[in-house]
Amino acid sequence: DDDDQVGVFQETLQVNLYAPLLLSKLGYPRMNTNGCIINVSSIHGINSVEFMSAYACSKAGLDSLTKTMSLEFAEKPIRVNSINPGVVPVERTKAVFDDPDVVKMWTDKLPLKKLG
């Protein structure tokens, strides 16, 4: 139902966007010059598929946060970057990726046209 979707959205933002923000803000004052923060984003922040709205929004937000923090932290200087891996099947998604139609849906949107 809608309440569950809102809850999932909020939880996803907490984990994928707010946590990196808070950790970066807490760590920044303690970092030496020439430090580096690396956020783990996702290709979903750039190009996603249906039914991934919470995850895609959280990763797009993290991409934007990374760009903004790289400007804000530059004076120390602390570098802020992100990596944006593609789709990598893992144990919890095995059943989903057993479906060839799902694999095609994903791979059609990936630069190398294959899963990681």
ROPA-619468 format. One line per 8 residues: their letters; for each residue y, x, z of N, C-alpha, C. Coordinates in Angstrom, 3 decimals, decimal comma. Layout:
residues N
a	Y/X/Z/Y/X/Z/Y/X/Z ~ ...
end
This chain:
residues 116
ddddqvgv	-1,182/0,829/0,000/0,000/0,000/0,000/1,251/0,877/0,000 ~ 2,431/0,266/-0,097/3,687/1,005/-0,227/3,990/1,877/0,987 ~ 3,663/1,378/2,196/3,911/2,169/3,405/3,090/3,449/3,400 ~ 1,852/3,368/2,928/1,013/4,554/2,840/1,596/5,556/1,848 ~ 2,109/5,060/0,718/2,696/5,944/-0,292/3,927/6,655/0,251 ~ 4,747/5,944/0,994/5,934/6,555/1,590/5,515/7,609/2,611 ~ 4,502/7,305/3,396/4,004/8,267/4,374/3,461/9,527/3,720 ~ 2,718/9,369/2,645/2,191/10,523/1,906/3,339/11,337/1,329
fqetlqvn	4,332/10,653/0,801/5,503/11,330/0,230/6,204/12,156/1,301 ~ 6,444/11,548/2,470/7,116/12,250/3,562/6,299/13,447/4,041 ~ 5,005/13,266/4,196/4,148/14,366/4,640/4,138/15,504/3,624 ~ 4,079/15,161/2,352/4,066/16,178/1,304/5,373/16,967/1,304 ~ 6,504/16,282/1,465/7,790/16,980/1,547/7,863/17,867/2,792 ~ 7,319/17,391/3,903/7,320/18,192/5,133/6,601/19,526/4,923 ~ 5,435/19,451/4,297/4,603/20,654/4,114/5,146/21,555/3,011 ~ 5,482/20,972/1,868/5,792/21,783/0,687/7,258/22,138/0,521
lyapllls	8,160/21,445/1,220/9,590/21,726/1,066/10,259/22,093/2,391 ~ 10,104/21,249/3,406/10,777/21,523/4,669/10,218/22,754/5,370 ~ 8,925/22,943/5,359/8,334/24,113/6,036/8,851/25,432/5,434 ~ 8,832/25,600/4,109/9,392/26,850/3,567/10,881/27,023/3,895 ~ 11,635/25,928/3,906/13,053/26,005/4,266/13,217/26,508/5,697 ~ 12,519/25,867/6,626/12,650/26,236/8,034/12,170/27,659/8,294 ~ 11,040/28,025/7,709/10,523/29,380/7,907/11,473/30,431/7,339 ~ 12,051/30,146/6,184/13,005/31,084/5,588/14,260/31,209/6,438
klgyprmn	14,776/30,079/6,898/15,990/30,107/7,728/15,738/30,805/9,067 ~ 14,542/30,632/9,631/14,203/31,322/10,877/13,971/32,815/10,644 ~ 13,357/33,146/9,541/13,031/34,544/9,267/14,190/35,368/8,778 ~ 15,125/34,762/8,077/16,240/35,494/7,463/16,988/36,406/8,442 ~ 17,398/35,918/9,606/18,162/36,793/10,515/17,347/37,991/11,021 ~ 16,040/37,879/10,994/15,177/38,942/11,515/14,736/39,936/10,435 ~ 15,058/39,633/9,184/14,596/40,471/8,081/15,518/41,667/7,888 ~ 14,901/42,781/7,505/15,664/43,963/7,149/16,279/43,774/5,773
tngciinv	17,214/44,631/5,448/17,771/44,577/4,099/16,670/44,896/3,101 ~ 16,855/44,425/1,909/15,887/44,593/0,824/14,571/43,881/1,095 ~ 14,598/42,853/1,918/13,406/42,055/2,168/13,149/41,085/1,032 ~ 12,060/40,353/1,151/11,686/39,432/0,089/10,974/38,213/0,680 ~ 11,371/37,056/0,220/10,697/35,805/0,546/10,053/35,321/-0,747 ~ 8,770/35,001/-0,682/8,068/34,490/-1,862/7,524/33,107/-1,528 ~ 8,026/32,117/-2,220/7,550/30,746/-2,054/6,438/30,477/-3,060 ~ 5,463/29,692/-2,641/4,374/29,308/-3,534/4,652/27,890/-4,016
ssihgins	5,103/27,802/-5,251/5,408/26,520/-5,858/4,236/26,109/-6,742 ~ 4,515/25,490/-7,857/3,453/25,003/-8,731/4,030/24,674/-10,100 ~ 3,192/24,691/-11,083/3,610/24,242/-12,408/4,049/22,781/-12,362 ~ 3,583/22,049/-11,347/3,977/20,639/-11,201/5,468/20,482/-10,946 ~ 6,107/21,510/-10,442/7,548/21,446/-10,250/8,308/21,464/-11,562 ~ 7,644/21,894/-12,616/8,259/22,019/-13,937/7,730/20,960/-14,889 ~ 6,416/20,745/-14,855/5,759/19,853/-15,811/4,539/19,252/-15,132 ~ 4,614/17,992/-14,777/3,526/17,366/-14,037/2,866/16,264/-14,852
vefmsaya	2,011/15,531/-14,200/1,296/14,417/-14,819/1,426/13,201/-13,905 ~ 1,003/12,057/-14,409/1,101/10,825/-13,637/0,304/10,914/-12,330 ~ 0,742/10,130/-11,373/0,115/10,007/-10,050/0,298/11,248/-9,171 ~ 1,241/12,100/-9,509/1,496/13,311/-8,719/2,952/13,355/-8,243 ~ 3,586/12,191/-8,094/5,029/12,172/-7,837/5,432/12,907/-6,564 ~ 4,734/12,692/-5,468/5,115/13,353/-4,215/4,981/14,863/-4,344 ~ 3,854/15,314/-4,853/3,617/16,751/-5,003/4,603/17,364/-5,985 ~ 4,798/16,709/-7,129/5,709/17,235/-8,150/7,141/17,316/-7,619
cskaglds	7,594/16,275/-6,920/8,946/16,301/-6,347/9,086/17,404/-5,310 ~ 8,076/17,580/-4,494/8,156/18,615/-3,462/8,225/20,010/-4,080 ~ 7,484/20,229/-5,153/7,487/21,552/-5,790/8,744/21,769/-6,629 ~ 9,268/20,716/-7,267/10,550/20,837/-7,972/11,667/21,139/-6,971 ~ 11,607/20,486/-5,816/12,568/20,772/-4,755/12,462/22,197/-4,263 ~ 11,228/22,690/-4,129/11,027/24,069/-3,690/11,560/25,053/-4,725 ~ 11,396/24,755/-6,007/11,964/25,614/-7,050/13,482/25,675/-6,923 ~ 14,103/24,525/-6,709/15,554/24,476/-6,561/16,003/25,191/-5,286
ltktmsle	15,285/24,968/-4,201/15,586/25,653/-2,941/15,482/27,165/-3,113 ~ 14,470/27,621/-3,814/14,284/29,055/-4,044/15,483/29,638/-4,789 ~ 15,925/28,961/-5,837/17,084/29,440/-6,605/18,335/29,489/-5,731 ~ 18,539/28,442/-4,940/19,723/28,382/-4,086/19,677/29,458/-3,003 ~ 18,522/29,613/-2,346/18,413/30,631/-1,304/18,565/32,033/-1,873 ~ 18,132/32,247/-3,113/18,290/33,580/-3,701/19,771/33,934/-3,804 ~ 20,621/32,950/-4,045/22,063/33,185/-4,078/22,630/33,357/-2,666 ~ 22,187/32,506/-1,754/22,707/32,545/-0,383/22,297/33,810/0,367
faekpirv	21,095/34,301/0,114/20,579/35,446/0,857/20,877/36,782/0,175 ~ 21,499/36,745/-0,999/21,706/37,951/-1,795/22,602/38,976/-1,108 ~ 23,529/38,546/-0,270/24,463/39,497/0,326/23,795/40,450/1,316 ~ 22,641/40,085/1,874/22,005/40,936/2,896/21,415/42,225/2,354 ~ 20,798/42,486/1,327/20,231/41,619/0,307/18,762/41,283/0,584 ~ 18,460/40,024/0,513/17,095/39,523/0,605/16,795/38,818/-0,717 ~ 15,721/39,212/-1,376/15,317/38,556/-2,616/14,497/37,315/-2,277 ~ 14,692/36,254/-3,021/13,923/35,023/-2,840/13,373/34,636/-4,212
nsinpgvv	12,062/34,578/-4,310/11,384/34,245/-5,569/10,274/33,240/-5,291 ~ 9,747/32,691/-6,364/8,577/31,827/-6,210/7,574/32,146/-7,306 ~ 6,348/31,832/-7,012/5,314/31,871/-8,037/4,931/30,420/-8,306 ~ 4,610/30,127/-9,546/4,292/28,763/-9,953/2,940/28,740/-10,663 ~ 1,864/28,810/-9,885/0,541/28,814/-10,524/0,268/27,518/-11,283 ~ -0,608/27,622/-12,238/-1,061/26,446/-12,975/-2,100/25,691/-12,170 ~ -2,853/24,882/-12,843/-3,864/24,054/-12,187/-5,122/24,877/-11,974 ~ -5,529/24,977/-10,722/-6,721/25,738/-10,366/-7,673/24,799/-9,627
pvertkav	-8,800/24,471/-10,245/-9,754/23,603/-9,551/-10,286/24,276/-8,278 ~ -10,340/23,514/-7,233/-10,889/23,990/-5,964/-11,937/22,987/-5,498 ~ -12,617/23,301/-4,435/-13,716/22,463/-3,954/-13,299/21,008/-3,762 ~ -12,121/20,788/-3,183/-11,703/19,407/-2,906/-11,361/18,618/-4,158 ~ -11,137/19,300/-5,297/-10,821/18,598/-6,545/-11,956/18,667/-7,557 ~ -13,102/19,179/-7,154/-14,228/19,347/-8,068/-14,610/18,040/-8,762 ~ -14,709/16,964/-8,009/-15,109/15,684/-8,594/-14,119/15,237/-9,669 ~ -12,849/15,475/-9,447/-11,827/15,087/-10,425/-12,001/15,885/-11,716
fddpdvvk	-12,223/17,191/-11,577/-12,310/18,051/-12,759/-13,684/18,035/-13,422 ~ -14,601/17,263/-12,899/-15,874/17,042/-13,592/-15,698/16,075/-14,764 ~ -14,577/15,378/-14,788/-14,287/14,416/-15,856/-13,562/15,132/-17,003 ~ -14,178/15,225/-18,185/-13,551/15,931/-19,318/-12,196/15,347/-19,731 ~ -12,001/14,036/-19,546/-10,711/13,434/-19,884/-9,604/13,932/-18,950 ~ -9,932/14,124/-17,696/-8,954/14,654/-16,737/-8,629/16,108/-17,086 ~ -9,646/16,888/-17,406/-9,417/18,283/-17,784/-8,500/18,340/-19,009 ~ -8,746/17,497/-19,990/-7,904/17,486/-21,195/-6,474/17,081/-20,868
mwtdklpl	-6,317/16,070/-19,995/-4,982/15,636/-19,604/-4,181/16,809/-19,040 ~ -4,833/17,607/-18,195/-4,163/18,754/-17,577/-3,942/19,878/-18,574 ~ -4,986/20,265/-19,267/-4,878/21,450/-20,122/-3,900/21,241/-21,268 ~ -3,733/20,005/-21,732/-2,752/19,731/-22,778/-1,330/20,072/-22,330 ~ -1,088/20,063/-21,025/0,252/20,309/-20,497/0,446/21,753/-20,027 ~ -0,597/22,561/-20,057/-0,509/23,931/-19,556/-0,220/24,913/-20,684 ~ 0,588/25,934/-20,408/0,946/26,890/-21,451/-0,244/27,550/-22,127 ~ -1,261/27,942/-21,367/-2,430/28,600/-21,956/-3,533/27,613/-22,335
kklg	-3,288/26,322/-22,087/-4,224/25,253/-22,457/-5,587/25,404/-21,801 ~ -5,617/25,974/-20,589/-6,868/26,088/-19,844/-6,581/26,081/-18,356 ~ -7,568/25,673/-17,581/-7,449/25,684/-16,127/-7,567/27,104/-15,613 ~ -7,006/27,323/-14,429/-7,075/28,656/-13,809/-8,403/28,896/-13,164
end
